[in-house]
């Protein structure tokens, strides 16, 4: 149950080319943000030596953040999220699995007391920065086939389905160089979700595509799963996008 109390502020440069003495100046929220975080997580998911992620069981997690003056904050607000994932072994081939994820959240309060939710595709990051800074993205909070901030709002709903299967176990590296390719796997996916202020006007979108997963060990000790994929958005605002990212499976 962690407690945080950062203080934030911002400098707003004057637009000297558009000064109007009758305009009312607007400044971003400034002050101390004291917040209390509560979280609970349970998992009985099982993965095996040659699994492509988890194959059996489920994960469930709930989080709640509260901001209030009684916590030493200058703002008031809340945000809560719920995530559930479940996994099914396919009977026809070994280590073929269906992974399903559902997440939702909502928030409220003043502008400084809560954060907006968003849904969209993976963030494009240079591979060098990913390895140097150990930046992993999550495969369970994306709406592939759309820009990163495709939908933004005080609430969100998101569902992901992935059919995962092994392709080849390589277990090789070039001599003694610090790179080792463990295996190559594949996944076909469907994403469906939206972020919104009012559920009655929410515009849910669907994205589909396929990925190749490369499990590597870099620097002799660091494990990465890189995804090379193609996604297509089927609703308004959808795009066709190829990408290469480091992302952990949900």
GUMI-380037 format. One line per field, with one value per atom (N, C-alpha, C): x, y, z; residue in one letter; residue number from 1. Coordinates in Angstrom, 1 decimal, padded with zeros to 4 digits. Example, Ala and Ser with C-alpha at 12.3 -4.5 7.8 and 13.67 -1.06 7.14 Angstrom:
<vodrens>
c1 = c(013.2,012.3,013.2,012.8,013.7,012.9)
c2 = c(-005.7,-004.5,-003.3,-002.2,-001.1,000.0)
c3 = c(007.8,007.8,007.8,007.1,007.1,007.9)
rest = c(A,A,A,S,S,S)
nr = c(1,1,1,2,2,2)
</vodrens>
This chain:
<vodrens>
c1 = c(000.9,000.0,000.9,001.5,002.4,001.7,002.5,002.0,003.0,002.5,003.4,003.0,003.9,003.6,004.5,004.5,005.3,004.7,005.5,005.0,005.4,004.4,004.6,004.3,004.8,004.6,005.0,004.7,005.1,005.3,006.1,006.4,005.7,004.9,004.1,004.7,005.4,006.0,004.9,005.1,004.1,004.2,003.0,003.0,003.1,004.3,004.5,003.9,003.7,003.1,001.6,001.0,-000.5,-001.0,-000.3,-000.7,-002.0,-002.9,-004.2,-004.5,-004.6,-004.8,-006.1,-007.1,-008.4,-008.5,-007.5,-007.5,-007.3,-008.0,-007.8,-006.7,-005.6,-004.5,-004.9,-004.4,-004.6,-003.3,-003.2,-002.0,-002.4,-001.4,-001.6,-001.7,-002.4,-002.5,-001.1,-000.9,000.4,000.1,000.9,000.7,001.2,001.0,001.4,000.3,000.7,-000.2,000.1,-000.6,-000.5,-001.5,-001.0,-001.9,-001.6,-002.7,-002.6,-003.0,-002.2,-002.4,-002.7,-003.8,-004.2,-004.2,-003.7,-003.7,-003.8,-004.4,-004.5,-004.3,-003.6,-003.3,-003.2,-003.8,-003.8,-003.6,-002.8,-002.5,-002.3,-002.9,-002.6,-002.2,-001.8,-001.4,-000.1,-000.1,001.0,001.7,003.0,003.8,004.8,005.2,006.2,007.4,008.3,009.6,009.5,008.7,008.6,007.3,006.6,005.4,005.7,004.6,004.6,003.7,004.3,003.5,002.8,001.8,001.1,000.1,-000.1,-001.0,-002.2,-002.2,-003.3,-003.5,-004.8,-005.1,-005.5,-005.4,-005.8,-005.1,-005.1,-004.6,-005.7,-005.8,-006.7,-006.1,-006.3,-005.7,-006.6,-006.6,-007.4,-006.5,-006.7,-005.9,-006.8,-006.5,-007.3,-006.3,-006.4,-005.6,-006.5,-006.2,-007.0,-006.1,-006.6,-005.9,-006.9,-006.5,-007.4,-006.6,-007.2,-006.5,-006.1,-006.9,-006.5,-005.2,-004.8,-003.5,-002.4,-002.6,-001.6,-001.6,-002.7,-002.7,-003.5,-003.1,-003.8,-004.9,-005.1,-006.1,-006.9,-008.0,-009.0,-009.3,-009.2,-009.6,-009.4,-009.7,-009.5,-009.4,-008.8,-008.7,-008.7,-009.4,-009.5,-009.4,-008.7,-008.6,-008.8,-009.3,-009.5,-009.0,-008.2,-007.6,-007.8,-008.2,-008.4,-007.8,-007.0,-006.5,-006.7,-007.0,-007.1,-006.5,-006.1,-005.3,-005.9,-005.9,-006.5,-005.5,-005.1,-004.3,-005.2,-004.7,-005.4,-005.1,-006.2,-006.0,-005.3,-005.2,-004.7,-003.2,-002.5,-001.0,-000.4,000.8,001.4,001.8,001.6,002.0,001.3,000.2,-000.7,-001.7,-001.9,-002.7,-003.5,-004.7,-005.5,-005.4,-005.0,-004.9,-006.0,-006.7,-007.8,-007.5,-007.7,-007.5,-008.7,-009.2,-010.2,-009.7,-009.8,-009.5,-010.4,-010.6,-011.5,-011.0,-011.4,-011.0,-011.9,-011.9,-012.6,-011.9,-012.1,-011.5,-012.4,-012.1,-012.9,-012.1,-012.6,-012.0,-011.6,-010.8,-010.3,-009.2,-008.7,-007.8,-006.5,-006.1,-004.8,-004.9,-006.2,-006.3,-006.5,-006.6,-006.8,-006.1,-005.7,-005.1,-006.1,-006.0,-006.9,-006.3,-007.3,-006.9,-006.8,-006.1,-006.0,-005.8,-006.3,-006.0,-005.4,-004.6,-003.9,-002.8,-002.1,-001.0,000.2,001.2,002.5,003.2,004.1,004.9,006.2,006.5,007.7,008.9,009.9,011.1,012.3,013.4,014.6,015.1,015.5,016.0,017.1,018.0,019.1,018.7,017.7,017.1,016.4,015.7,015.0,015.9,017.1,018.0,018.8,019.2,019.9,019.1,017.9,017.0,016.1,016.2,015.3,013.8,013.4,012.0,011.2,010.3,009.3,008.0,007.2,005.8,005.0,003.7,002.8,001.9,001.8,001.0,-000.5,-000.9,-002.3,-003.0,-002.3,-002.9,-002.9,-003.0,-002.8,-004.0,-004.3,-005.3,-004.6,-004.0,-003.1,-003.9,-003.3,-003.9,-004.4,-004.0,-004.4,-003.2,-003.3,-002.2,-002.2,-001.1,-000.9,-002.0,-002.4,-003.5,-004.8,-005.2,-006.4,-007.6,-007.8,-009.0,-008.5,-009.0,-008.6,-009.9,-009.9,-011.1,-010.9,-011.9,-011.9,-012.1,-012.6,-012.8,-012.3,-012.1,-011.7,-012.2,-012.3,-012.6,-011.8,-011.2,-010.3,-010.3,-010.4,-010.3,-009.3,-008.5,-007.5,-007.6,-007.5,-007.4,-006.2,-005.4,-004.2,-004.2,-004.0,-003.7,-002.2,-001.6,-000.1,000.4,001.5,002.0,003.5,004.2,005.7,006.0,007.1,007.6,008.9,009.9,011.2,011.9,012.6,013.5,014.9,015.5,016.8,018.0,018.0,019.0,020.4,020.6,021.9,022.3,023.6,024.1,025.4,025.7,026.9,028.2,028.8,030.1,029.9,030.8,030.7,030.1,029.5,028.9,027.8,027.5,026.5,025.1,024.7,023.3,023.0,021.8,021.5,020.0,019.6,018.3,017.7,016.7,016.2,015.2,014.2,013.1,012.4,011.6,010.7,009.3,008.4,007.0,006.1,004.9,003.9,002.6,001.9,000.6,-000.3,-001.5,-002.6,-003.5,-003.9,-004.6,-005.8,-006.7,-007.8,-007.9,-007.9,-008.1,-009.4,-010.0,-011.3,-011.4,-011.6,-011.6,-011.8,-012.0,-012.2,-011.9,-011.5,-011.5,-012.5,-013.2,-014.3,-014.6,-015.4,-015.9,-017.3,-018.1,-019.5,-019.6,-020.0,-020.1,-021.1,-022.1,-023.2,-022.7,-021.6,-021.1,-019.7,-019.4,-018.1,-018.0,-016.9,-016.7,-015.7,-016.2,-015.3,-014.7,-013.5,-012.8,-012.1,-011.9,-011.4,-010.1,-009.1,-007.9,-007.5,-006.9,-006.5,-005.1,-004.4,-003.1,-002.4,-001.1,-000.3,001.1,001.8,003.2,004.1,005.4,006.4,007.1,007.3,008.0,009.4,010.3,011.7,012.2,012.4,012.9,014.4,015.0,016.5,017.1,018.3,019.1,020.2,020.3,021.3,022.2,023.4,024.4,024.5,024.3,024.4,023.3,022.7,021.7,020.4,020.2,019.0,018.1,016.8,015.9,014.9,014.7,013.8,012.9,011.7,010.8,010.5,011.0,010.8,009.7,008.8,007.6,007.8,007.8,007.7,006.3,005.5,004.1,003.5,002.3,001.5,000.1,-000.4,-001.7,-002.6,-003.8,-004.8,-006.0,-006.3,-007.5,-008.7,-009.8,-011.0,-012.0,-011.8,-012.8,-012.2,-013.0,-012.5,-011.3,-010.3,-009.1,-008.1,-008.5,-007.5,-006.4,-005.3,-004.2,-003.6,-002.8,-002.0,-000.6,-000.1,001.2,002.0,003.3,004.3,005.1,005.5,006.2,007.2,008.2,009.2,009.4,008.9,008.9,009.3,009.7,010.0,008.7,008.0,006.7,006.5,006.2,005.9,004.5,004.2,002.8,002.0,000.7,-000.2,-000.5)
c2 = c(-001.2,000.0,001.2,001.6,002.7,004.0,005.0,006.4,007.3,008.2,009.0,010.5,011.4,012.8,013.7,013.5,014.4,015.8,016.7,018.1,018.5,018.9,019.2,020.7,021.1,022.5,022.6,023.7,023.9,025.4,025.6,027.0,027.2,028.2,028.4,029.7,029.5,030.7,031.6,032.9,033.8,033.8,033.6,033.7,035.1,035.6,037.1,037.5,036.6,036.9,037.0,036.6,036.5,037.1,038.1,038.7,039.5,039.3,039.9,040.4,041.7,042.1,041.7,041.3,040.9,039.4,038.6,037.2,036.9,035.8,035.3,034.2,034.5,033.5,032.2,031.0,029.7,029.0,028.5,027.8,026.4,025.5,024.1,023.9,022.8,022.6,022.5,023.1,023.1,022.8,022.0,021.7,020.3,019.9,018.6,017.5,016.4,015.3,014.1,014.1,013.0,011.9,010.7,009.6,008.3,007.6,006.3,005.2,004.2,003.1,001.8,001.2,-000.2,-001.1,-002.3,-003.3,-004.7,-005.6,-007.0,-007.8,-008.9,-009.7,-011.1,-012.0,-013.4,-014.1,-015.2,-015.9,-017.4,-018.3,-019.7,-020.1,-019.2,-019.5,-020.4,-021.3,-022.2,-022.1,-022.1,-022.1,-023.2,-023.8,-024.9,-024.5,-025.5,-025.2,-024.6,-025.3,-024.8,-024.1,-023.5,-022.8,-021.4,-021.0,-019.6,-018.8,-018.3,-017.7,-018.7,-018.3,-019.2,-020.0,-021.3,-022.2,-022.6,-022.5,-022.9,-021.9,-021.8,-021.0,-019.6,-018.7,-017.3,-016.4,-015.1,-014.0,-013.0,-012.4,-011.3,-010.3,-009.0,-007.9,-006.8,-006.1,-004.9,-003.9,-002.6,-001.5,-000.3,000.4,001.6,002.7,003.9,005.0,006.2,006.7,007.8,009.0,010.2,011.5,012.4,012.9,013.7,014.6,015.8,016.7,016.0,015.0,014.4,013.6,013.4,012.7,013.7,014.9,015.9,016.4,016.3,016.6,017.9,018.6,019.8,019.4,018.2,017.7,016.6,016.4,015.3,014.5,013.1,012.3,010.8,010.0,008.5,007.9,006.7,005.9,004.4,003.6,002.2,001.4,000.2,-000.7,-002.1,-002.9,-004.4,-005.1,-006.1,-006.9,-008.4,-009.1,-010.5,-011.2,-012.2,-013.0,-014.5,-015.2,-016.7,-017.4,-018.6,-019.4,-020.8,-021.2,-022.6,-023.3,-024.5,-025.4,-025.9,-025.9,-026.5,-028.0,-028.8,-030.2,-030.8,-030.1,-030.7,-030.7,-029.7,-029.6,-029.2,-029.7,-029.3,-027.8,-027.2,-025.8,-024.8,-025.2,-024.2,-023.8,-022.5,-022.0,-020.8,-020.6,-019.4,-018.6,-017.4,-016.4,-015.3,-015.1,-014.1,-013.1,-011.8,-010.7,-009.7,-009.3,-008.2,-007.2,-006.0,-004.9,-003.8,-003.1,-001.9,-001.0,000.2,001.2,002.4,003.2,004.5,005.4,006.7,007.7,008.9,009.7,011.0,011.9,013.1,014.1,015.3,016.2,017.4,017.0,018.0,017.8,017.2,017.6,017.2,015.9,015.4,014.3,013.0,012.9,011.7,011.7,010.6,010.6,010.0,010.4,009.9,008.6,007.7,006.4,006.6,005.7,005.7,004.3,004.1,002.8,003.1,002.2,002.4,001.4,001.5,000.6,000.7,-000.1,-000.1,001.2,001.7,002.8,002.4,003.1,002.9,003.4,002.5,002.9,002.3,003.1,002.5,001.3,000.2,-001.0,-000.7,000.2,000.5,001.0,001.9,002.5,001.4,000.5,-000.6,-001.4,-001.8,-002.7,-001.9,-000.7,000.1,000.4,000.8,001.2,000.1,-001.1,-002.2,-001.8,-001.3,-000.8,-001.9,-002.5,-003.5,-002.9,-003.2,-002.8,-004.0,-003.8,-004.9,-005.2,-006.5,-006.9,-006.9,-006.6,-006.7,-005.4,-004.3,-003.0,-002.2,-003.0,-002.4,-002.6,-001.7,-001.8,-001.7,-002.8,-002.8,-002.5,-001.8,-001.4,000.1,000.8,002.2,003.0,004.3,005.2,004.9,005.4,005.1,005.7,006.9,007.5,007.6,006.4,006.4,006.9,006.5,007.0,007.4,008.5,009.0,009.3,009.0,009.3,009.0,009.3,009.0,007.5,006.8,005.3,004.6,003.3,002.5,001.0,000.4,-001.1,-001.7,-002.8,-003.4,-004.9,-005.6,-007.1,-007.5,-008.5,-009.0,-010.6,-011.1,-012.6,-012.9,-013.9,-014.3,-015.8,-016.3,-017.7,-017.8,-018.5,-018.6,-020.0,-020.1,-021.4,-021.3,-022.4,-022.4,-022.7,-022.2,-022.4,-023.3,-022.8,-023.5,-023.1,-024.1,-023.8,-023.8,-022.6,-022.4,-022.8,-022.1,-022.3,-022.2,-021.2,-020.9,-019.4,-019.2,-017.8,-017.8,-016.6,-016.5,-016.5,-017.7,-017.9,-017.4,-016.6,-016.1,-014.7,-014.2,-012.9,-012.8,-011.7,-011.6,-011.6,-012.5,-012.6,-014.1,-014.5,-015.9,-016.0,-016.6,-016.8,-018.1,-018.0,-019.2,-019.8,-019.1,-019.7,-018.6,-019.1,-018.3,-018.8,-018.0,-018.4,-017.4,-017.8,-017.0,-016.7,-015.7,-015.4,-014.7,-015.0,-014.3,-013.7,-012.4,-011.7,-010.9,-010.6,-009.7,-008.8,-007.5,-006.5,-005.7,-005.4,-004.7,-003.8,-002.5,-001.6,-000.1,000.7,002.1,002.8,004.0,004.9,006.0,006.4,007.3,008.1,009.2,009.9,009.4,009.0,008.5,007.2,006.2,004.8,004.8,005.7,005.7,006.2,007.0,007.5,006.9,005.8,005.2,004.6,004.7,004.2,003.1,001.8,000.7,000.3,-000.1,-000.3,-001.7,-002.3,-003.7,-003.6,-004.3,-004.5,-006.0,-006.4,-007.8,-007.8,-008.9,-009.0,-010.3,-010.3,-011.5,-011.0,-011.8,-011.5,-012.7,-012.4,-013.4,-013.0,-013.9,-013.6,-014.2,-013.4,-013.8,-013.7,-014.9,-014.9,-014.9,-013.8,-013.7,-013.5,-013.8,-013.5,-012.6,-011.3,-010.4,-010.1,-009.8,-009.6,-010.7,-011.9,-013.2,-013.4,-012.3,-012.5,-011.9,-010.9,-010.2,-010.9,-011.2,-011.9,-010.9,-011.0,-010.1,-010.9,-010.5,-011.1,-009.9,-010.0,-009.0,-009.5,-008.6,-008.9,-008.2,-008.9,-008.3,-008.6,-007.6,-007.8,-006.9,-007.3,-006.5,-006.4,-005.2,-005.0,-004.1,-004.4,-003.6,-003.2,-001.9,-001.5,-001.5,-002.1,-002.3,-001.2,-000.3,000.8,002.1,003.2,004.5,004.8,005.5,005.8,004.7,003.5,002.4,002.6,001.9,002.0,000.6,000.5,-000.7,-000.4,-001.2,-000.9,-002.1,-002.0,-003.0,-002.5,-003.3,-002.9,-003.9,-003.5,-004.3,-003.8,-004.5,-003.9,-005.1,-004.7,-005.6,-005.5,-006.6,-006.6,-008.0,-007.9,-009.1,-009.6,-010.9,-011.3,-011.2,-010.9,-010.8,-012.2)
c3 = c(000.0,000.0,000.0,-001.1,-001.2,-001.2,-000.7,-000.7,-001.4,-002.2,-003.0,-002.8,-002.8,-002.7,-003.5,-004.8,-005.7,-005.8,-006.2,-006.4,-007.9,-008.6,-010.0,-010.3,-011.4,-011.9,-013.3,-013.9,-015.3,-015.6,-016.6,-017.1,-018.4,-018.5,-019.7,-020.4,-021.5,-022.2,-022.8,-022.7,-023.3,-024.8,-025.5,-027.0,-027.4,-027.5,-027.8,-029.1,-030.1,-031.3,-031.3,-030.2,-030.1,-028.8,-028.3,-027.0,-027.2,-026.3,-026.3,-024.8,-024.6,-023.2,-022.6,-023.4,-023.0,-022.7,-023.1,-022.9,-021.4,-020.9,-019.6,-019.6,-018.9,-019.0,-018.3,-018.9,-018.4,-018.0,-016.9,-016.4,-016.1,-016.3,-015.9,-014.4,-014.0,-012.5,-011.9,-010.7,-010.0,-008.6,-007.9,-006.5,-006.2,-005.0,-004.5,-004.7,-005.3,-005.6,-004.6,-003.5,-002.5,-002.9,-003.1,-003.6,-002.8,-002.6,-002.0,-003.0,-003.1,-004.0,-003.3,-003.7,-003.2,-004.4,-004.2,-005.3,-004.8,-005.6,-005.3,-006.6,-006.6,-007.8,-007.4,-008.2,-008.0,-009.3,-009.3,-010.5,-010.2,-011.0,-010.9,-012.4,-013.2,-014.6,-014.6,-015.5,-015.7,-017.1,-017.1,-018.3,-018.2,-019.3,-019.3,-020.1,-020.2,-020.8,-022.2,-023.0,-024.4,-024.7,-023.6,-023.8,-024.5,-025.2,-025.7,-024.8,-023.7,-022.6,-021.8,-021.0,-020.2,-021.0,-020.5,-021.3,-020.5,-019.2,-018.3,-017.2,-016.7,-015.5,-015.9,-014.9,-015.1,-014.2,-014.5,-013.7,-013.5,-012.3,-012.1,-011.2,-011.5,-010.7,-010.6,-009.5,-009.2,-008.6,-009.1,-008.5,-008.3,-007.2,-006.9,-006.4,-007.0,-006.6,-006.1,-005.0,-004.4,-004.1,-004.5,-004.3,-003.5,-002.4,-001.5,-000.6,-000.3,000.7,002.0,002.5,003.7,003.6,002.3,002.1,001.8,002.1,001.8,000.4,-000.4,-001.8,-002.0,-003.0,-003.4,-004.4,-004.7,-005.7,-005.2,-005.8,-005.4,-006.7,-006.5,-007.6,-007.3,-008.2,-008.1,-009.4,-009.4,-010.7,-010.2,-010.9,-010.6,-011.9,-011.8,-013.0,-012.6,-013.5,-013.3,-014.5,-014.4,-015.5,-015.2,-016.2,-016.1,-017.4,-017.2,-018.3,-018.1,-019.1,-018.9,-020.2,-020.0,-021.0,-021.1,-022.4,-022.7,-023.6,-023.2,-024.1,-025.2,-026.4,-027.6,-027.7,-027.9,-027.9,-029.1,-030.2,-031.4,-031.6,-031.0,-031.2,-029.8,-029.5,-028.3,-028.3,-027.1,-026.9,-027.8,-028.4,-029.0,-028.0,-027.8,-026.7,-027.2,-026.5,-026.7,-025.5,-025.6,-024.5,-024.6,-023.6,-023.6,-022.5,-022.7,-021.7,-021.8,-020.7,-020.6,-019.5,-019.8,-018.9,-019.0,-017.8,-017.8,-016.7,-016.8,-015.7,-015.8,-014.7,-014.7,-013.7,-013.9,-013.0,-012.9,-011.9,-011.7,-010.8,-010.7,-009.9,-010.7,-010.1,-010.8,-011.7,-012.5,-013.6,-013.0,-011.8,-011.3,-010.5,-010.2,-009.3,-010.0,-011.3,-012.0,-013.3,-013.9,-015.2,-016.2,-017.4,-018.5,-018.9,-019.4,-020.0,-021.5,-022.1,-023.6,-024.1,-025.3,-026.0,-027.4,-027.8,-029.1,-029.3,-030.4,-030.7,-029.9,-030.2,-029.6,-029.9,-029.0,-029.1,-029.9,-030.9,-031.7,-030.9,-030.6,-029.9,-030.6,-030.6,-031.2,-030.4,-031.1,-030.4,-029.5,-029.8,-029.0,-027.6,-027.7,-026.4,-025.6,-026.3,-025.6,-024.8,-025.4,-024.8,-023.7,-024.0,-023.0,-021.8,-021.9,-020.8,-020.3,-020.9,-020.5,-020.5,-021.7,-021.9,-022.5,-021.7,-022.2,-022.3,-023.3,-023.4,-023.1,-022.7,-022.3,-023.5,-023.8,-024.9,-024.5,-023.3,-022.9,-022.8,-023.1,-023.0,-024.3,-025.4,-026.7,-027.6,-028.5,-029.5,-030.8,-031.3,-032.5,-033.8,-034.7,-035.9,-035.8,-034.8,-034.6,-034.0,-034.1,-033.5,-032.0,-031.4,-030.0,-029.1,-029.4,-028.7,-029.5,-029.9,-030.8,-030.1,-028.8,-028.1,-026.7,-026.2,-024.8,-024.1,-022.8,-022.0,-020.5,-019.7,-018.3,-017.9,-018.9,-018.7,-019.9,-019.8,-021.0,-020.8,-021.9,-021.9,-023.1,-022.8,-023.8,-023.7,-024.8,-024.9,-025.9,-025.6,-026.5,-026.6,-027.8,-028.0,-028.8,-028.4,-029.2,-029.3,-030.5,-030.7,-030.8,-029.9,-029.8,-030.2,-030.9,-031.3,-031.5,-031.2,-031.4,-032.9,-033.4,-034.7,-034.7,-034.1,-034.0,-032.8,-032.1,-031.1,-031.6,-031.5,-032.2,-031.2,-030.0,-029.0,-029.6,-030.3,-030.9,-030.8,-030.8,-030.9,-031.7,-032.3,-033.1,-032.2,-032.2,-031.4,-030.0,-029.5,-028.1,-028.0,-029.1,-029.0,-028.1,-027.4,-026.4,-026.9,-027.8,-028.3,-028.6,-028.1,-028.1,-028.5,-029.6,-030.0,-029.5,-028.5,-027.9,-028.8,-029.3,-030.1,-030.9,-031.9,-032.7,-032.6,-032.3,-032.1,-032.9,-033.0,-033.8,-033.0,-033.4,-032.8,-033.8,-033.8,-034.5,-033.5,-033.7,-032.6,-033.2,-032.2,-032.4,-031.2,-031.3,-030.2,-030.4,-029.3,-029.4,-028.2,-028.4,-027.2,-027.5,-026.5,-026.6,-025.3,-025.3,-024.2,-024.4,-023.3,-023.5,-022.2,-022.3,-021.1,-020.8,-021.8,-021.6,-022.4,-021.7,-022.3,-023.4,-023.3,-024.3,-025.7,-025.7,-026.9,-027.3,-026.6,-026.8,-028.2,-028.9,-030.2,-030.1,-030.0,-029.9,-031.2,-031.3,-032.5,-032.4,-033.6,-033.7,-034.6,-034.1,-034.9,-035.0,-036.1,-036.3,-036.8,-036.7,-037.3,-036.9,-037.1,-036.8,-036.4,-035.6,-035.1,-035.1,-035.3,-035.0,-033.7,-032.8,-031.5,-031.5,-031.1,-031.0,-029.6,-028.9,-027.6,-027.6,-027.1,-027.2,-025.8,-025.6,-024.4,-024.9,-024.4,-024.7,-023.6,-023.9,-022.8,-021.8,-022.3,-021.5,-020.5,-020.0,-018.9,-019.1,-020.0,-020.2,-021.2,-020.8,-021.7,-022.3,-023.6,-024.3,-025.2,-025.3,-026.4,-027.3,-028.5,-029.6,-030.5,-030.8,-031.7,-033.0,-034.1,-035.4,-036.0,-036.2,-036.5,-037.6,-038.0,-038.9,-038.3,-038.2,-037.7,-038.6,-038.6,-039.5,-038.6,-038.6,-037.9,-038.8,-038.3,-039.1,-039.0,-038.0,-037.8,-038.3,-038.1,-038.5,-037.7,-038.4,-037.7,-037.8,-038.3,-038.4,-039.4,-039.2,-040.1,-040.3,-041.3,-041.5,-041.1,-040.2,-039.5,-039.3,-039.7,-039.3,-038.2,-037.3,-036.1,-035.6,-034.8,-034.1,-032.8,-031.7,-030.4,-029.4,-028.2,-027.1,-026.2,-026.1,-025.4,-024.7,-023.4,-022.7,-022.9,-023.1,-023.3,-022.0,-022.2,-021.1,-020.5)
rest = c(X,X,X,X,X,X,X,X,X,X,X,X,X,X,X,X,X,X,X,X,X,X,X,X,X,X,X,X,X,X,X,X,X,X,X,X,X,X,X,X,X,X,X,X,X,X,X,X,X,X,X,X,X,X,X,X,X,X,X,X,X,X,X,X,X,X,X,X,X,X,X,X,X,X,X,X,X,X,X,X,X,X,X,X,X,X,X,X,X,X,X,X,X,X,X,X,X,X,X,X,X,X,X,X,X,X,X,X,X,X,X,X,X,X,X,X,X,X,X,X,X,X,X,X,X,X,X,X,X,X,X,X,X,X,X,X,X,X,X,X,X,X,X,X,X,X,X,X,X,X,X,X,X,X,X,X,X,X,X,X,X,X,X,X,X,X,X,X,X,X,X,X,X,X,X,X,X,X,X,X,X,X,X,X,X,X,X,X,X,X,X,X,X,X,X,X,X,X,X,X,X,X,X,X,X,X,X,X,X,X,X,X,X,X,X,X,X,X,X,X,X,X,X,X,X,X,X,X,X,X,X,X,X,X,X,X,X,X,X,X,X,X,X,X,X,X,X,X,X,X,X,X,X,X,X,X,X,X,X,X,X,X,X,X,X,X,X,X,X,X,X,X,X,X,X,X,X,X,X,X,X,X,X,X,X,X,X,X,X,X,X,X,X,X,X,X,X,X,X,X,X,X,X,X,X,X,X,X,X,X,X,X,X,X,X,X,X,X,X,X,X,X,X,X,X,X,X,X,X,X,X,X,X,X,X,X,X,X,X,X,X,X,X,X,X,X,X,X,X,X,X,X,X,X,X,X,X,X,X,X,X,X,X,X,X,X,X,X,X,X,X,X,X,X,X,X,X,X,X,X,X,X,X,X,X,X,X,X,X,X,X,X,X,X,X,X,X,X,X,X,X,X,X,X,X,X,X,X,X,X,X,X,X,X,X,X,X,X,X,X,X,X,X,X,X,X,X,X,X,X,X,X,X,X,X,X,X,X,X,X,X,X,X,X,X,X,X,X,X,X,X,X,X,X,X,X,X,X,X,X,X,X,X,X,X,X,X,X,X,X,X,X,X,X,X,X,X,X,X,X,X,X,X,X,X,X,X,X,X,X,X,X,X,X,X,X,X,X,X,X,X,X,X,X,X,X,X,X,X,X,X,X,X,X,X,X,X,X,X,X,X,X,X,X,X,X,X,X,X,X,X,X,X,X,X,X,X,X,X,X,X,X,X,X,X,X,X,X,X,X,X,X,X,X,X,X,X,X,X,X,X,X,X,X,X,X,X,X,X,X,X,X,X,X,X,X,X,X,X,X,X,X,X,X,X,X,X,X,X,X,X,X,X,X,X,X,X,X,X,X,X,X,X,X,X,X,X,X,X,X,X,X,X,X,X,X,X,X,X,X,X,X,X,X,X,X,X,X,X,X,X,X,X,X,X,X,X,X,X,X,X,X,X,X,X,X,X,X,X,X,X,X,X,X,X,X,X,X,X,X,X,X,X,X,X,X,X,X,X,X,X,X,X,X,X,X,X,X,X,X,X,X,X,X,X,X,X,X,X,X,X,X,X,X,X,X,X,X,X,X,X,X,X,X,X,X,X,X,X,X,X,X,X,X,X,X,X,X,X,X,X,X,X,X,X,X,X,X,X,X,X,X,X,X,X,X,X,X,X,X,X,X,X,X,X,X,X,X,X,X)
nr = c(1,1,1,2,2,2,3,3,3,4,4,4,5,5,5,6,6,6,7,7,7,8,8,8,9,9,9,10,10,10,11,11,11,12,12,12,13,13,13,14,14,14,15,15,15,16,16,16,17,17,17,18,18,18,19,19,19,20,20,20,21,21,21,22,22,22,23,23,23,24,24,24,25,25,25,26,26,26,27,27,27,28,28,28,29,29,29,30,30,30,31,31,31,32,32,32,33,33,33,34,34,34,35,35,35,36,36,36,37,37,37,38,38,38,39,39,39,40,40,40,41,41,41,42,42,42,43,43,43,44,44,44,45,45,45,46,46,46,47,47,47,48,48,48,49,49,49,50,50,50,51,51,51,52,52,52,53,53,53,54,54,54,55,55,55,56,56,56,57,57,57,58,58,58,59,59,59,60,60,60,61,61,61,62,62,62,63,63,63,64,64,64,65,65,65,66,66,66,67,67,67,68,68,68,69,69,69,70,70,70,71,71,71,72,72,72,73,73,73,74,74,74,75,75,75,76,76,76,77,77,77,78,78,78,79,79,79,80,80,80,81,81,81,82,82,82,83,83,83,84,84,84,85,85,85,86,86,86,87,87,87,88,88,88,89,89,89,90,90,90,91,91,91,92,92,92,93,93,93,94,94,94,95,95,95,96,96,96,97,97,97,98,98,98,99,99,99,100,100,100,101,101,101,102,102,102,103,103,103,104,104,104,105,105,105,106,106,106,107,107,107,108,108,108,109,109,109,110,110,110,111,111,111,112,112,112,113,113,113,114,114,114,115,115,115,116,116,116,117,117,117,118,118,118,119,119,119,120,120,120,121,121,121,122,122,122,123,123,123,124,124,124,125,125,125,126,126,126,127,127,127,128,128,128,129,129,129,130,130,130,131,131,131,132,132,132,133,133,133,134,134,134,135,135,135,136,136,136,137,137,137,138,138,138,139,139,139,140,140,140,141,141,141,142,142,142,143,143,143,144,144,144,145,145,145,146,146,146,147,147,147,148,148,148,149,149,149,150,150,150,151,151,151,152,152,152,153,153,153,154,154,154,155,155,155,156,156,156,157,157,157,158,158,158,159,159,159,160,160,160,161,161,161,162,162,162,163,163,163,164,164,164,165,165,165,166,166,166,167,167,167,168,168,168,169,169,169,170,170,170,171,171,171,172,172,172,173,173,173,174,174,174,175,175,175,176,176,176,177,177,177,178,178,178,179,179,179,180,180,180,181,181,181,182,182,182,183,183,183,184,184,184,185,185,185,186,186,186,187,187,187,188,188,188,189,189,189,190,190,190,191,191,191,192,192,192,193,193,193,194,194,194,195,195,195,196,196,196,197,197,197,198,198,198,199,199,199,200,200,200,201,201,201,202,202,202,203,203,203,204,204,204,205,205,205,206,206,206,207,207,207,208,208,208,209,209,209,210,210,210,211,211,211,212,212,212,213,213,213,214,214,214,215,215,215,216,216,216,217,217,217,218,218,218,219,219,219,220,220,220,221,221,221,222,222,222,223,223,223,224,224,224,225,225,225,226,226,226,227,227,227,228,228,228,229,229,229,230,230,230,231,231,231,232,232,232,233,233,233,234,234,234,235,235,235,236,236,236,237,237,237,238,238,238,239,239,239,240,240,240,241,241,241,242,242,242,243,243,243,244,244,244,245,245,245,246,246,246,247,247,247,248,248,248,249,249,249,250,250,250)
</vodrens>
